[in-house]
Amino acid sequence: MASENFSIAAADDSKHGFSRPELYKENLAGTADAYDRHVFVCYKNRQVWPSNVETSDLDPLPKLLATTVKSRKNDITIKTKITVCEAREEAGFLDGDVLLFREMIKYRGLTVSNIDSFVEDVMANGKPWSAGVRDEMAGSYVFVCSHASRDVRCGVCGPALIGKFNEEIELRGLKDQVFVWACSHLGGHKYAGNVIIYCPGSDGKIMGHWEALMYGYVTPNDVPEFLDHHIAKGEVIQRLLRCQMGQSVKEVKGTDGQKVPSEEPMDKGKNQNVGGCCQGANGVSCCMNPPSSDKN
């Protein structure tokens, strides 16, 4: 993916970007709930996503997937978050490709006609998808909320972060090892820039004690630290950490050399919203802050 222009007009930056007054005003720890599997659906691009892309009648694929997952809530025991990410034809990621973390698997060919079999095989039964073409994934994956139609702060901060990540990745010769994606709503837009990072361990799998970390208040100045410490060394950037996804992060080192304490999960009874949903034995939730606080 070509590097993007990550400059921001001064007016936009002061109101919605990295110089806005609300930045760093809140403690980030525990501001997002954890989950055990993340499913990204490649679909169009951020410029055309509606505000609620996972529930929009104009976008049948994400909506039908979220609706089908909700209808199978009693059969899906792994708490799973569904997010839309950009399709990137030049990189071989087309509309309907599905990325699964922590499994590090890509399935090609999800359509409205075969969603039932995908949910049945993969999400309910934990089996390979009989109707899809499966590819193993390698490398580290950075997802940046850039959902401008949902909230202008992520619309301003997200593209700037993607541009900076791609610039620093190119400088380090990591273009075949670290991949950056624009994604839809992650929750808590007031914490923009919001970033999720999935990194493989030395065995090529997602690192042993955690599957992913969500960060907030990320600025372009933080990007080198993420590449040189989080991705290169597995060190958590503690001051920007919102939550971990998957297993405990008790034994993961922070950049100060200390172990990062495990966060208590947020109330799983909250957030009965299908858009950007989490699905598990307790039903469907957005896995983030309640809708009222999401507007902040």
Buried (B, 14 or more C-beta within 10 A) or exposed (E): BEBBEBEBEEEBBEBBBBEBEEBEEBEBBBBBBBBBBBBBBBBBBBEEBBBBBBBBEEBEBBBBBBBBBBEBBEBBBBBBBBBBBBBBEEEEBBBBBBBBBBBBBBBBBBBEEBBBBBBBBBBBEEEEBEBBEEBEBEBBBBBBBBBBBBBBBBBBBBBBBBBBBBBBBEEBEBEEBBBBBBBBBBBBBBBBBBBBBBBBEEEEEBBEBBBBBBBBBBBBEBBBBBBBBBBBEBBBBBBBBBBBBBBBBEEBBBBEEEEBEBBEEBEBEBBEBBBBBBBBEEBBBBBBBBBEEBEE
